[in-house]
Amino acid sequence: MTDQQKPNSSKPKEAGKPSISQEQQPPVKKRRYKAVAYTLIGGTLLFGAGMVKMGMTINEEITEKFEGQLWQLPSVVYARELTLQPGAVIRYEDLINELEVLKYRKVEGKPTKAGEYTTSRLKVEFIRRPFEFRDGLKDARHLVVEFDYSKIRRIYEADSQRELGIARVEPKLLGMLEAQTEEQRIYRPKDEMPQPLIDALIATEDRDFYQHDGVSPTAIARAFLANMQAGRTVQGGSTLTQQLAKNMFLTSERSLWRKFKEAYMALIIDYRYSKDQILDAYLNQVYLAQSGRDAVHGFELGSRYYFGLPLRELRVDQQALLVGLVKGPSYYNPWRYEERAKRRRDLVLQLMVENGTLEQADYLAAIEKPLDIQAKGKIANRQPAYFGQLQRELEQKVDGYQAGQGLRLFTTLDPRSQAMVEQSVRNTVPKLEANAGDELETAVVVADRMTGEIRAMVGGSRTGYDGFNRALDAKRQIGSVVKPAIYLAALEMPKRFSLATSLQDKPITLKGENGENWSPRNYDRQFRGEVPLYQALAKSYNIPTVNLGMAVGLDQVTETMEKLGVNPDEVPKLPSMLLGAFTLTPVEVTQMYQTIASGGHRSELSALGAVVDKQGNIVYQSLPVSTPAVSEQAAWLTMYGMQKVVTEGTGRYLNSVLPSSRLAGKTGTSDKGRDSWYVGVDGREVVTVWMGRDDNKAVKLTGSSGPLRLYADYIQHRDPEPLVMKKPNQVVEFDYYRDQYGVLSQSCVGQTHLPAWDPQGSLKQGCAKKVGTFIKRLFTW
């Protein structure tokens, strides 16, 4: 084929003549129908595939949630259990105070329900609530406790009159710890919830709950008609199952798609799980209030928030109020809108009558009741400093501890001590700021004198503020609160030192670590020549204390402090340590004094008593253990000297307000007045109080003018237990005569009575034998 015979590909087509491909295509209208059809078919297939995939995803999500852990549950924290025993030093008023803290209701005549009590002269009768203690669930118990004036005389069961050797009162709920979510709840199984509450919920929110399959067309139609008649939304058609699906898996977005997913989830939940399982989840999931940053979920915690009572103790009208709040906790807030909340409560009660779960007479009685909510909505009082201690102990002592496991923590906190300490901080600090200036901070640690169990803790002047915990973390110079450790170290050497030993009080100069001169002075800048050892401690004289510490030896003093519970690495071996020129936290100071106050037996300070998991297994339990640390005799004599601090020394203000309590204590003020301390001891507790500023600037306070005043306020309200110390063996009393120079020497016509420790048992009362060993004078170094 020649070039002239080849087709010309570039030749233009004739106008209006279709190409071959165009000739083979169907008309335009027909093509459009096919496109629409294909789109519909494809879309249907894709939608179906998408729905199947979505259904599988939702099904997996629901199964994982319901058959795993429904919620991240916080640990529920309880105070210490009050244990009642014949002979225990617990007074009539103490038990009444405990029952009041636990919101027991005082009744006329005999108590008939758990949570009620009555009193007569030195006798308390009450029905202890059922409670799951650390060793398991204990039923309600009707008890009678009779008292002498300062202790329990007998305990017996009211019905059988059977005498008991021991009885326990359930501990106070303190709050929640370490939740991984802002939702707070106390899980309570459906079977343990009051039936009237469940009846009210079903009558109000989903009367066809046991008949429908998760979605109720009847309820939707009924709500539609009601809303049409009212001209506004007055009724919802969502079932309890739909509400549960929305609350657990979806947002509050208002859209048809969210509503569709909610219904779809409800159908799956209803198909896979029983009505009781669904109801159990709903009763613990329902949102009832906002407490600060924490959302209150579930009826058990809601009961504590609104009424301060366990759910099982609520009247039917109170239960109806909780159910009424489901519709809108903010809208029906009973503190802000009392009448609105009351109308909603009464409507719930009316629906119960219509549903046949409440008698008409009970309805009429219930609507006459006041709301009876507590003054302010709260889950529990916050003790952030104490909870900080708990958190540390959990991490240190409980193997495999993880947050959100729903543990039950039994602590050593005494609710009365904690409340009184917080009140004293609020009472005292603002008054002291008039002299000390603004931004005055404080920290308080209260521990059991014998066991070391921490009874209360405050970490700052704002007691409920969860910030820097000064009780645990503020390392501050301890000043003169170090002195009892030095005097104890000396008294452990009975052949060299006694309370009557004369100590020189004259100007001295010592060489520091780098060869510099150090000349300590007494606080009042006075010199007394010689003073007896006990008086140097009582008056907190610096120079006699330095002389004594140097005579004992810095190594020996440091070793004694280690025995008392102080980390020796915290203590510099320099003469200035004898006046407290080093730092400890209030908790560390409390540990040191607990060992002295207990008679020389050291018990590790602890706030955590026991940890119980969701299955009721005890995974950790602390049993107080005390270890002999220093001699009982030296500890007793040191405490005797600390009692002199209160009767005639730097703490005598305390004796002016509580003269008969035989209290002991020690004041302390650091260099330049940056820190002030007081450690007080009664028969029950060791209390450490620190005051200062976070910026370490001086405050115009001493241990006597600052922390002692807070302690005095606390101990007066707490009502001290007299400090009665049994004199140990080998400690005997001697008569001493004070000469014109203030030096003590033994005399048959003694004017001063002081005890001394005789390790050989060879010393006798009176003048039968010289006791020069115990009044040996110290020389100047």
C-alpha positions in Angstrom: 0.0 0.0 0.0 1.3 3.4 -1.1 1.3 6.4 1.0 -1.6 7.7 -0.9 -3.5 4.5 -0.1 -2.9 4.7 3.8 -5.8 6.0 5.9 -5.2 9.6 7.1 -5.4 9.4 10.9 -5.3 13.1 11.1 -8.2 13.6 8.8 -11.2 15.2 10.6 -14.3 13.2 11.1 -17.4 14.2 9.3 -19.7 16.4 11.2 -22.5 14.6 13.0 -21.2 11.2 12.3 -20.6 9.1 15.5 -17.4 7.2 16.1 -17.5 3.5 16.4 -17.4 3.6 20.2 -20.1 6.1 20.4 -22.3 4.0 18.1 -21.9 1.1 20.6 -23.1 3.0 23.7 -26.7 3.1 24.9 -28.7 6.3 24.9 -27.8 9.0 27.6 -31.1 8.5 29.6 -30.6 4.7 29.8 -27.1 5.2 31.0 -28.3 7.4 33.8 -30.7 4.8 35.0 -28.0 2.2 35.1 -25.6 4.5 37.0 -28.3 5.1 39.6 -29.0 1.4 39.9 -25.4 0.5 40.2 -24.9 3.2 42.8 -27.8 2.0 44.8 -26.7 -1.6 44.6 -23.1 -0.7 45.5 -24.2 1.6 48.2 -26.5 -1.1 49.7 -23.7 -3.6 49.6 -21.2 -1.2 51.1 -23.7 -0.1 53.7 -24.5 -3.7 54.5 -20.8 -4.5 54.8 -20.2 -1.4 56.8 -23.1 -2.3 59.2 -21.8 -5.8 59.6 -18.3 -4.5 60.3 -19.7 -1.8 62.7 -21.9 -4.5 64.4 -18.9 -6.8 64.9 -16.9 -3.9 66.3 -19.7 -2.8 68.7 -20.2 -6.4 69.7 -16.6 -6.8 70.5 -16.5 -3.5 72.4 -19.6 -4.5 74.5 -18.2 -8.0 75.2 -14.8 -6.7 76.3 -16.4 -4.1 78.6 -19.0 -6.3 80.2 -16.9 -9.5 80.6 -13.8 -7.6 81.6 -13.6 -4.7 84.1 -16.6 -2.4 83.6 -14.9 0.6 85.3 -11.6 1.8 86.6 -12.5 1.6 90.3 -10.7 3.8 92.7 -9.5 2.4 96.0 -12.1 3.1 98.8 -10.3 4.4 101.9 -11.6 3.8 105.5 -10.4 5.1 108.8 -9.3 2.9 111.7 -11.8 0.5 113.3 -12.8 1.4 116.8 -12.2 -1.8 118.9 -14.2 -2.0 122.1 -12.9 -4.2 125.0 -13.6 -4.3 128.7 -10.9 -2.3 130.4 -10.0 -0.3 127.3 -9.3 3.4 128.0 -12.3 4.5 126.0 -14.7 6.9 127.6 -18.5 7.1 127.4 -18.1 10.4 125.4 -15.6 8.8 123.0 -18.0 6.2 121.8 -20.8 8.7 121.4 -18.5 11.0 119.4 -17.6 8.0 117.2 -21.2 7.2 116.5 -21.9 10.8 115.7 -19.0 10.9 113.3 -20.5 7.8 111.6 -23.9 9.6 111.4 -25.7 7.2 113.7 -29.1 8.6 114.6 -30.0 9.0 118.3 -33.5 7.8 119.1 -35.8 7.7 122.0 -36.3 4.3 123.6 -34.5 1.3 122.2 -32.9 1.4 118.8 -34.6 -0.8 116.3 -32.6 -0.4 113.1 -29.0 -0.5 112.1 -27.4 3.0 112.5 -29.5 3.9 115.6 -28.4 4.4 119.2 -29.6 5.6 122.5 -27.8 6.6 125.8 -28.4 6.6 129.5 -26.0 7.2 132.4 -22.6 5.8 131.4 -24.3 3.3 129.0 -24.6 3.3 125.2 -26.9 1.0 123.3 -26.6 0.8 119.5 -27.2 -1.4 116.5 -23.9 -1.6 114.6 -24.4 -1.5 110.8 -23.5 -4.6 108.7 -20.1 -4.0 107.3 -17.5 -5.9 105.3 -14.5 -5.6 107.6 -11.0 -6.7 106.4 -11.8 -10.2 107.6 -15.2 -10.4 105.9 -18.8 -9.3 106.1 -20.3 -9.0 109.6 -24.0 -8.6 110.1 -25.7 -5.9 112.1 -25.3 -6.4 115.9 -27.3 -5.0 118.8 -24.8 -4.0 121.4 -24.8 -2.4 124.9 -21.5 -0.9 126.3 -21.3 0.2 129.9 -18.5 2.5 131.2 -16.7 3.5 134.3 -15.6 7.1 134.1 -12.5 6.6 132.0 -12.8 3.1 130.5 -15.2 0.4 129.3 -16.6 -1.8 132.1 -18.6 -4.4 130.1 -20.0 -5.2 126.6 -23.0 -7.4 126.0 -25.5 -8.3 123.3 -28.9 -6.6 123.9 -31.1 -9.6 123.2 -29.2 -12.5 124.6 -27.4 -10.5 127.4 -24.3 -12.5 126.5 -21.1 -10.7 127.5 -18.5 -10.1 124.9 -14.7 -9.8 125.2 -14.4 -7.6 122.1 -16.6 -5.7 119.6 -15.9 -3.5 116.6 -17.5 -0.4 115.2 -17.4 0.0 111.4 -14.8 2.5 110.2 -15.7 5.9 108.6 -15.4 6.2 104.9 -12.7 8.7 104.1 -12.9 9.0 100.4 -11.3 7.6 97.2 -7.7 7.3 96.1 -5.9 7.2 92.8 -8.7 6.7 90.3 -7.5 6.7 86.7 -10.8 8.4 85.7 -12.7 11.4 86.9 -15.7 9.1 87.6 -16.0 8.1 91.2 -18.2 5.3 92.5 -18.5 2.7 95.2 -19.6 -0.5 93.6 -22.6 -2.1 95.2 -24.2 -5.3 93.7 -27.8 -5.1 92.7 -28.7 -7.7 95.3 -27.4 -5.5 98.1 -29.4 -2.4 96.9 -32.8 -1.6 98.5 -35.7 -3.0 96.5 -37.8 0.2 96.8 -35.0 2.1 95.0 -35.1 -0.4 92.1 -38.9 -0.3 92.0 -38.8 3.5 91.9 -36.2 3.5 89.1 -38.2 1.1 86.9 -41.5 2.9 87.5 -39.9 6.2 86.6 -37.5 5.4 83.8 -38.5 2.2 82.2 -41.7 0.5 83.3 -41.5 -2.1 80.5 -37.9 -3.0 81.4 -38.5 -6.7 82.0 -40.7 -7.0 78.8 -38.8 -5.3 76.0 -35.6 -6.4 74.1 -33.5 -3.4 74.9 -35.6 -0.9 72.8 -39.3 -0.3 73.6 -41.5 0.9 70.7 -44.3 1.3 73.3 -42.2 3.7 75.3 -41.3 5.6 72.2 -44.9 6.0 71.1 -46.0 6.9 74.6 -43.3 9.6 74.8 -44.2 10.9 71.4 -47.8 11.4 72.3 -47.0 13.0 75.7 -44.6 15.4 74.1 -47.1 16.3 71.3 -49.8 17.0 73.9 -47.4 19.1 76.0 -45.9 21.0 73.1 -42.5 20.3 74.5 -40.3 17.4 75.6 -41.7 16.1 78.8 -40.9 12.4 78.4 -38.2 10.4 76.9 -38.5 7.0 75.1 -35.1 5.7 76.0 -35.0 2.4 78.0 -32.7 1.8 80.9 -30.6 -0.3 78.5 -30.3 2.5 76.0 -29.3 4.9 78.7 -26.7 2.5 79.9 -25.4 2.1 76.3 -25.2 5.9 75.9 -23.5 6.5 79.3 -20.9 3.7 78.9 -20.0 3.9 75.2 -21.3 7.1 73.6 -21.1 10.9 73.9 -24.0 13.2 74.6 -24.1 14.4 71.0 -27.7 15.0 69.7 -28.0 13.3 66.3 -30.0 10.5 64.6 -26.8 8.6 64.1 -25.9 8.6 67.8 -29.5 7.6 68.6 -29.3 4.7 66.1 -26.1 3.4 67.6 -27.6 3.7 71.1 -30.6 1.6 70.0 -28.3 -0.9 68.2 -26.1 -1.3 71.2 -29.1 -1.7 73.5 -30.3 -4.6 71.4 -26.9 -6.3 71.6 -26.6 -5.8 75.3 -30.1 -7.1 76.0 -29.5 -10.1 73.8 -26.2 -11.0 75.4 -26.8 -10.3 79.1 -29.6 -10.9 81.6 -31.9 -8.2 82.9 -30.2 -8.4 86.3 -26.8 -7.9 84.8 -28.0 -4.9 82.9 -29.7 -3.4 86.0 -26.6 -4.1 88.1 -24.4 -2.1 85.6 -27.0 0.7 85.4 -27.3 1.1 89.2 -23.6 1.6 89.5 -23.1 3.6 86.3 -25.8 6.3 86.6 -24.5 9.9 86.9 -25.9 11.7 89.9 -23.7 14.7 90.7 -20.5 16.6 90.1 -18.3 17.1 93.1 -15.5 19.4 92.1 -13.5 17.6 89.4 -15.1 14.2 90.4 -18.3 12.9 88.8 -20.4 11.0 91.3 -21.7 7.7 89.7 -23.9 5.0 91.1 -26.6 5.1 93.8 -24.3 4.0 96.7 -21.9 6.9 96.3 -24.9 9.2 95.5 -26.4 8.3 98.8 -23.1 9.3 100.6 -22.9 12.5 98.6 -26.4 13.8 99.2 -27.2 12.2 102.6 -23.9 11.2 104.2 -25.4 7.7 104.8 -25.1 4.2 103.4 -27.8 3.5 100.7 -29.4 0.8 102.7 -30.3 3.3 105.5 -32.2 5.7 103.3 -36.0 6.2 103.7 -38.2 5.5 100.6 -38.6 9.3 100.1 -34.8 9.7 100.1 -34.4 6.9 97.6 -37.1 8.5 95.4 -35.1 11.7 95.4 -32.0 9.9 94.1 -34.1 8.3 91.4 -35.6 11.7 90.5 -32.1 13.1 90.1 -31.4 10.7 87.2 -33.3 13.0 84.9 -31.0 15.9 85.6 -28.8 16.3 88.7 -28.1 20.0 87.9 -31.7 20.9 87.0 -33.0 19.2 90.2 -30.1 20.2 92.4 -31.7 20.0 95.9 -29.4 22.7 97.4 -30.2 25.3 94.7 -33.7 24.3 93.7 -35.3 22.7 96.8 -39.0 23.0 95.7 -38.1 21.7 92.2 -36.3 18.7 93.7 -39.2 18.0 96.1 -41.7 18.0 93.2 -39.6 15.6 91.3 -39.3 13.3 94.3 -43.0 13.4 94.8 -43.6 12.5 91.2 -41.4 9.5 91.5 -43.3 8.4 94.6 -46.6 8.9 92.7 -45.3 6.7 89.9 -44.5 4.0 92.4 -48.1 4.0 93.6 -49.3 3.8 90.0 -47.0 0.9 89.4 -48.2 -0.9 92.5 -44.9 -0.8 94.4 -45.9 1.7 97.1 -49.0 1.9 99.2 -51.1 5.0 99.2 -50.7 5.6 102.9 -46.9 5.3 102.6 -47.0 7.7 99.7 -48.9 10.3 101.8 -46.4 9.9 104.6 -43.4 10.1 102.3 -44.4 13.4 100.6 -44.6 15.1 103.9 -41.0 14.4 104.7 -38.3 17.1 104.2 -35.5 16.4 101.8 -33.1 15.8 104.8 -30.0 16.2 102.6 -26.8 17.1 104.3 -25.6 20.7 104.5 -23.2 20.4 101.6 -22.7 17.7 99.0 -19.5 15.8 99.6 -18.2 12.3 99.0 -16.1 12.6 102.2 -13.7 15.0 103.8 -10.4 15.4 102.0 -7.2 14.5 103.8 -4.7 15.1 101.0 -1.6 14.9 103.2 -2.7 11.6 104.7 -3.6 10.2 101.3 -0.1 11.2 100.1 1.3 9.0 102.9 -1.1 6.2 101.9 0.0 6.4 98.3 3.6 6.0 99.2 3.0 3.1 101.4 0.9 1.3 98.8 3.7 1.6 96.3 6.4 0.5 98.8 4.5 -2.3 100.6 1.9 -3.9 98.3 3.4 -6.1 95.6 1.8 -5.6 92.2 -0.2 -2.6 93.3 -1.9 -0.8 90.4 -4.3 2.1 90.5 -7.9 1.4 89.5 -8.3 -2.1 90.9 -11.1 -1.2 93.3 -9.1 -2.1 96.5 -10.4 -1.4 100.0 -7.9 0.3 102.1 -8.2 0.1 105.9 -6.0 2.9 107.5 -5.0 4.0 110.9 -6.5 7.5 110.7 -8.6 8.6 113.8 -11.4 10.7 112.4 -11.7 12.7 115.6 -8.0 13.5 115.7 -7.9 14.5 112.0 -11.0 16.7 112.4 -9.6 18.4 115.5 -6.2 19.0 114.0 -7.7 20.6 110.9 -9.9 22.8 113.0 -6.9 23.9 115.1 -5.0 24.8 112.0 -7.9 26.9 110.8 -8.3 28.5 114.3 -4.7 29.2 115.0 -2.8 30.1 111.8 -4.8 33.2 110.9 -4.2 34.6 114.5 -0.5 33.9 114.3 -0.2 35.6 110.9 -0.9 38.9 112.6 2.7 38.7 114.0 4.4 36.3 111.7 3.1 37.8 108.5 1.2 36.3 105.6 2.1 33.0 103.9 2.7 31.3 107.2 2.7 27.6 106.6 2.3 24.6 109.0 2.5 20.9 109.0 1.1 18.5 111.7 1.7 14.8 112.2 -0.2 12.8 114.9 0.9 9.3 115.8 -0.1 6.7 118.3 2.3 6.9 121.2 2.8 3.2 121.5 2.1 1.7 118.0 3.4 4.4 115.7 0.2 4.3 113.7 -0.5 7.7 112.1 -3.7 9.1 113.4 -3.8 12.4 111.5 -1.8 14.5 109.1 -2.0 18.1 107.8 0.4 19.2 105.0 -0.2 22.9 105.0 -2.2 25.9 106.3 -5.0 25.1 103.7 -5.9 21.7 105.2 -7.9 20.5 102.2 -5.5 21.6 99.5 -3.8 18.9 97.6 -0.4 20.6 97.0 3.0 20.4 98.5 2.9 18.0 101.4 5.1 19.6 104.1 4.5 16.8 106.6 6.3 14.4 104.3 8.5 16.5 102.1 9.5 19.7 103.9 13.0 19.2 105.3 13.5 22.0 107.8 16.1 22.7 110.5 14.8 21.2 113.7 16.5 23.4 116.2 15.9 22.5 119.9 13.6 19.6 119.2 16.9 17.6 118.8 17.7 18.0 122.5 15.8 15.1 124.0 17.9 12.8 121.9 21.1 14.3 123.3 19.8 14.0 126.9 18.7 10.5 126.3 22.1 9.5 125.0 23.6 10.9 128.2 21.1 9.1 130.5 22.0 5.8 128.8 25.3 6.3 130.7 23.9 6.1 134.3 27.4 6.0 135.9 28.2 9.4 134.4 24.9 11.3 134.1 21.6 11.7 135.9 18.8 14.3 135.9 20.7 16.0 138.8 24.1 16.2 137.0 25.3 19.8 137.0 26.1 21.2 133.5 28.2 24.3 133.0 26.4 27.3 131.6 29.3 29.7 130.7 30.6 31.1 127.5 32.4 28.5 125.3 34.1 28.5 121.9 34.5 25.4 119.8 36.3 24.7 116.6 34.2 24.0 113.5 34.9 21.6 110.7 37.1 24.1 108.8 38.8 25.5 111.9 36.4 28.4 112.4 35.3 29.4 115.9 31.8 28.6 117.0 30.4 30.2 120.1 26.8 29.1 120.9 24.6 31.3 123.0 21.5 30.7 125.0 18.3 32.1 123.6 18.0 34.8 126.3 21.8 35.6 126.1 22.1 34.9 129.8 24.7 32.6 131.6 23.9 30.8 134.9 27.2 29.3 135.9 25.8 25.7 136.5 22.4 24.2 136.0 21.1 20.7 136.7 20.6 18.4 133.7 16.8 18.2 133.9 16.5 22.0 134.1 18.8 22.5 131.1 16.3 20.3 129.1 13.2 21.9 130.6 14.4 25.5 129.9 16.1 24.5 126.6 19.5 26.1 127.5 21.9 25.8 124.5 25.3 26.0 126.2 24.6 23.3 128.8 23.3 21.1 126.0 26.4 21.6 123.9 28.6 20.8 126.9 26.6 17.6 127.6 26.6 16.5 123.9 30.4 17.0 123.7 30.9 15.0 126.9 28.7 12.2 125.5 30.5 12.4 122.1 29.1 13.2 118.7 29.4 9.6 117.5 27.3 8.4 120.5 24.7 11.1 120.0 24.4 10.2 116.3 24.1 6.5 117.1 21.4 7.2 119.6 19.5 9.2 117.0 19.7 6.4 114.6 18.3 4.0 117.2 15.4 6.5 117.6 14.7 6.2 113.9 16.6 9.1 112.3 18.7 8.4 109.2 22.3 9.0 110.3 23.1 10.4 106.8 20.9 13.3 107.7 23.0 14.3 110.7 26.3 16.1 110.2 28.9 15.1 112.9 29.6 18.7 113.8 29.1 20.4 117.2 26.3 22.5 115.6 24.2 19.4 115.3 23.7 19.5 119.1 21.5 22.6 118.5 19.6 21.0 115.6 21.5 22.7 112.7 20.3 20.0 110.3 17.0 19.2 108.5 14.3 16.6 109.0 10.7 16.4 108.0 7.9 16.5 110.5 7.3 12.7 109.9 11.0 12.0 110.8 10.8 14.1 113.9 7.6 12.3 115.0 9.4 8.9 114.5 12.2 10.1 116.8 9.8 11.2 119.5 7.5 8.1 119.2 10.5 5.9 120.2 11.2 8.0 123.3 7.5 8.4 124.3 6.8 4.6 124.0 9.4 3.8 126.6 12.3 3.2 124.1 10.4 0.8 121.8 10.5 1.9 118.2 7.5 1.3 115.9 7.7 2.3 112.2 5.2 5.1 111.5 2.5 3.8 109.2 -0.9 4.9 107.9 -1.8 1.7 106.0 -3.5 -1.0 108.1 -4.7 -3.5 105.5 -5.5 -3.9 101.8 -8.4 -6.0 100.6 -9.1 -6.7 96.9 -12.4 -6.9 95.1 -12.8 -10.6 95.9 -12.4 -10.0 99.6 -8.8 -11.3 99.9 -6.4 -9.6 102.2 -3.4 -8.8 100.0 -1.5 -6.8 102.7 -1.8 -6.4 106.4 0.3 -4.4 108.8 0.6 -5.7 112.4 2.2 -3.1 114.7 5.7 -4.3 115.7 7.8 -2.5 118.2 11.6 -3.1 118.6 13.6 -2.2 121.7 15.7 0.7 120.6 17.1 2.4 123.7 17.0 1.6 127.4 13.5 1.8 129.0 15.1 3.6 131.9 16.8 6.3 129.9 13.6 6.9 127.8 11.5 7.2 131.0 13.9 9.7 132.5 13.9 11.7 129.3 10.1 11.8 129.3 10.3 13.0 133.0 12.5 15.9 131.8 10.0 16.6 129.0 7.2 16.8 131.5 9.3 19.4 133.3 9.3 21.3 130.0 5.6 21.7 130.4 5.4 22.4 134.2 8.3 24.8 134.5 10.1 25.2 131.2 9.5 26.6 127.7 6.1 24.8 127.4 4.6 26.1 130.7 1.8 27.9 128.8 0.4 24.4 128.2 0.4 23.7 131.9 -1.6 26.9 132.5 -4.5 25.6 130.3 -4.3 21.9 131.1 -2.6 21.6 134.5 -3.7 18.1 135.5 -2.9 16.2 132.3 0.7 15.5 133.0 1.7 16.3 129.5 5.2 16.2 128.1 6.7 18.2 125.2 9.6 20.1 123.6 9.8 23.4 121.9 12.2 24.2 119.1 13.3 27.2 117.1 15.9 27.1 114.4 18.6 29.7 113.6 17.3 33.1 112.7 13.8 32.1 113.5 13.1 30.4 110.1 11.5 27.4 111.7 9.5 26.8 114.9 8.5 23.5 116.3 6.6 21.8 119.1 6.3 18.1 119.9 3.6 17.3 122.4 2.9 13.9 124.1 -0.1 12.8 126.1 -1.1 9.3 127.1 -2.6 8.7 123.6 -0.5 10.5 120.9 2.7 12.1 119.8 2.0 15.3 117.9 4.6 17.2 115.9 3.8 20.8 114.8 6.1 22.8 112.4 5.6 26.4 111.3 7.6 28.5 108.9 7.5 29.9 105.3 8.1 28.1 102.1 10.6 30.8 101.0 12.6 30.1 104.2 12.3 33.7 105.4 12.2 34.3 109.1 8.9 34.4 111.0 8.4 36.2 114.3 7.6 33.0 116.1 9.3 30.6 118.6 8.2 27.1 119.4 6.4 28.5 122.4 4.6 31.4 120.6 3.6 29.5 117.5 3.4 25.7 117.2 2.7 25.3 121.0 -0.4 27.5 120.6 -1.7 25.3 117.8 -1.0 22.2 119.9 -2.7 23.7 122.9 -5.8 24.4 120.8 -5.8 20.9 119.5 -5.3 19.0 122.7 -7.9 21.0 124.5 -10.5 20.1 121.9 -9.2 16.5 121.5 -9.4 16.1 125.3 -6.0 14.6 126.4 -5.5 11.3 127.9 -3.3 11.8 131.0 0.3 10.8 130.5 0.8 8.1 133.2 4.2 6.5 132.8 4.9 3.4 134.9 8.4 3.7 136.4 10.6 0.9 135.2 12.8 -1.3 137.3 16.1 0.2 138.5 14.8 3.7 138.5 14.5 5.1 142.1 14.0 8.5 143.5 16.5 10.5 145.5 16.3 13.7 147.6 18.6 16.5 146.6 19.4 19.8 148.2 20.0 22.9 146.1 22.8 25.1 147.4 23.1 28.8 147.0 24.7 28.4 143.6 21.9 26.2 142.3 24.0 23.0 142.4 22.2 19.8 143.5 23.6 17.5 146.1 22.1 14.8 148.2 20.7 15.5 151.6 18.6 13.7 154.1 16.4 16.8 154.3 15.9 17.1 150.6 14.1 19.9 148.9 14.2 18.4 145.3 13.1 14.9 144.4 14.6 13.5 141.3 14.7 9.9 139.9 17.9 8.3 138.8 18.8 5.1 137.0 20.7 2.6 139.1 21.7 -0.3 136.8 23.2 -2.4 139.6 20.3 -1.9 142.0 22.7 -0.8 144.7 21.5 2.7 145.5 19.1 3.2 148.3 16.7 6.0 149.2 18.0 8.6 151.6 21.6 9.0 152.8 22.6 5.4 153.3 25.0 5.7 150.4 26.6 8.6 148.5 25.4 9.1 145.0 28.3 11.2 143.7 28.3 9.2 140.6 24.9 10.7 139.7 25.7 14.3 140.5 29.2 14.4 138.9 30.0 17.8 137.6 31.1 18.3 134.1 34.3 20.1 133.3 35.0 22.7 130.7 36.5 21.5 127.4 
